[in-house]
Amino acid sequence: MGGTDVKILSYEELEKKFGGMLRTFSSWRIVDQTYEDLYQELRLVLWNAQRAYRPGGNAAFGTYLYRACVNKVGKLLHKIIGFDVRFHEL
């Protein structure tokens, strides 16, 4: 994040900075999920990621958020197709 502490940014600033990522994931076609529904789900992922992120950890916030989005979309797909497609640690 270029050294900016995500904990001190307002949610609006964070959404402006990472909205492109959320829009990209929202454009994935998932049965029974509209673009708007998925975007709203991912806005909650962003909000939760801001709260849970630890700056001293092993990942930049963008990476942390990306993985959280992949996991959320994976969970939604899991409900539909019946197998686990989440991103896992190796």
VENVENRA-V289255 format. One record per helix or strand of 2 or more residues. SS is the DSSP state (alpha for helix, beta for strand). FROM is the first residue (numbers start at 0). TO is the last residue. If there is no record, write none. Layout:
[[SS | FROM | TO] [SS | FROM | TO]]
This chain:
[[alpha | 10 | 25] [alpha | 34 | 51] [alpha | 60 | 80]]
